[in-house]
Amino acid sequence: MTKITKLLEDGSGDPYTLPAGDKEGSRKSTYFKVPFAYWEQHYYRSLSMPAKTMLLILMSQRRTSFDLHTAREYALWYGVSPSTVGRGIEELKKERLLYEFLCEQQLDGFSVLGQSTQVRWALAAPFDLNVNKTEREAAEAAWTPEGIARTALRIGSRIPAHSGAAISR
């Protein structure tokens, strides 16, 4: 006989419990929400199955911005094919539901030039509503004068200083 046990969706292996519904609580205490616009703007009809799949996967990350992992990683984690992942992401970009949020240059010892580019992605409104409390507070704090100053110091500390001497070729 097969025994089916409901588990939490976070991969911890803990038994499933109903969310408390507390908007201010952790990810475990809030319900996953699909915005009314999904139906009102007919995304349920216009998006292909790969795009719907990736939209739900990306919404479930509950972050304001995120890295796009490789199609193979998403395929292993969520049980969908890499081609489904690729087609879904491309369609979300085309429909402007997924956009490049931030592009940073980083010092990187693995690349030939010693730096690499990291791109962060975000979901367009109204699909950006499943953000957990910690992420929401961090995003709000980033736009205060203190948050802007901290970001400028963090980024500025990674920019190499030039001596001003002429470079001969």
C-alpha positions in Angstrom: 0.0 0.0 0.0 1.2 3.5 -0.8 1.2 6.0 2.0 1.1 9.6 1.0 2.3 12.2 3.5 2.0 15.9 3.0 5.2 17.8 3.6 6.2 21.4 3.7 7.1 22.8 0.3 10.4 24.2 1.5 12.2 20.8 1.1 12.9 20.4 4.8 10.9 17.1 5.1 8.8 18.5 7.9 5.1 17.6 8.0 2.8 20.1 6.3 1.0 22.6 8.5 -1.5 25.2 7.4 -0.1 28.7 7.1 -1.2 31.1 9.8 -2.0 33.7 7.2 0.1 36.4 9.0 1.2 38.9 6.4 4.0 40.0 8.6 5.3 36.5 9.4 7.8 34.3 7.8 7.4 32.5 4.4 6.0 29.5 6.2 3.1 31.6 7.8 1.8 33.2 4.6 -0.2 31.8 1.7 1.2 31.8 -1.8 -0.8 34.3 -3.8 -1.6 34.5 -7.5 -2.7 38.0 -8.4 -6.2 38.7 -9.8 -4.5 40.2 -12.9 -3.6 36.6 -13.9 -7.2 36.0 -14.7 -8.4 39.6 -15.4 -5.7 40.2 -18.0 -6.1 36.7 -19.4 -2.6 35.5 -18.7 -4.1 32.1 -18.0 -5.1 31.9 -21.7 -2.2 33.8 -23.4 0.8 32.3 -21.6 2.1 28.9 -22.7 2.4 26.1 -20.2 6.2 26.6 -20.0 5.7 30.3 -19.2 3.0 29.5 -16.6 5.3 26.9 -15.0 8.3 29.3 -14.8 6.1 32.2 -13.6 4.9 30.1 -10.6 8.4 28.8 -9.9 9.9 32.3 -9.9 7.0 33.7 -7.8 7.6 30.9 -5.3 11.1 32.2 -4.6 9.5 35.1 -2.7 12.3 37.6 -3.4 12.3 41.0 -4.9 15.1 40.0 -7.2 16.9 36.8 -7.9 19.5 35.1 -10.0 18.3 33.1 -13.0 19.8 29.6 -12.5 20.6 27.4 -15.5 17.8 25.5 -17.2 19.4 22.3 -16.0 19.3 23.4 -12.3 15.6 24.4 -12.5 14.9 21.1 -14.3 16.5 19.1 -11.5 14.9 21.1 -8.7 11.4 21.2 -10.1 11.1 18.1 -12.3 10.6 19.9 -15.6 12.6 19.6 -18.8 15.4 22.1 -19.5 13.7 23.0 -22.8 10.5 23.9 -20.9 12.5 26.1 -18.5 14.3 27.9 -21.4 11.0 28.4 -23.4 9.2 29.6 -20.3 11.9 32.2 -19.3 12.1 33.5 -22.9 8.4 34.0 -23.1 8.2 35.8 -19.7 11.0 38.1 -20.9 9.1 38.7 -24.2 5.9 39.5 -22.4 7.8 41.8 -20.1 6.8 39.9 -17.0 10.5 39.1 -16.2 13.0 41.8 -16.5 16.7 42.6 -15.8 16.6 44.4 -12.4 20.2 45.0 -11.6 23.5 44.4 -13.3 26.7 44.5 -11.2 30.3 44.2 -12.1 32.1 42.0 -9.6 35.8 41.2 -9.0 36.2 37.6 -10.0 39.3 35.4 -9.8 37.9 32.9 -12.2 37.4 35.1 -15.3 40.1 36.1 -17.8 39.7 39.8 -17.1 39.3 39.5 -13.3 35.8 40.6 -13.2 32.4 39.3 -14.2 28.9 40.6 -14.5 26.1 39.5 -12.2 22.5 40.1 -13.4 19.6 40.1 -11.0 16.1 39.5 -12.3 12.7 40.5 -11.0 9.1 39.8 -11.8 7.0 42.7 -13.0 4.0 43.9 -11.0 1.6 42.4 -10.1 3.5 39.1 -10.0 6.0 40.4 -7.5 3.6 40.1 -4.5 4.9 37.0 -2.9 7.9 38.6 -1.1 8.7 37.4 2.4 8.9 39.9 5.3 12.7 39.9 5.5 13.1 40.7 1.8 10.3 43.3 1.9 12.0 45.1 4.8 15.5 44.9 3.2 14.0 46.4 -0.1 12.4 49.3 1.9 15.6 50.0 3.8 17.7 50.1 0.7 15.8 53.2 -0.5 16.4 55.3 2.6 19.3 57.8 2.6 21.3 55.4 4.9 20.6 52.4 2.6 21.7 54.3 -0.5 24.9 55.4 1.3 25.7 51.8 2.4 25.2 50.6 -1.2 27.4 53.3 -2.5 30.2 52.4 0.0 29.8 48.7 -0.8 30.0 49.2 -4.5 32.7 51.9 -4.3 35.0 49.7 -2.2 35.1 47.2 -5.1 36.2 49.8 -7.8 39.9 49.7 -8.3 41.7 53.0 -7.8 43.8 54.3 -10.8 47.1 56.0 -10.1 46.5 58.6 -12.8 49.8 57.7 -14.5 49.6 57.5 -18.3 49.4 54.0 -19.8 51.8 53.5 -22.6 50.9 51.3 -25.5 
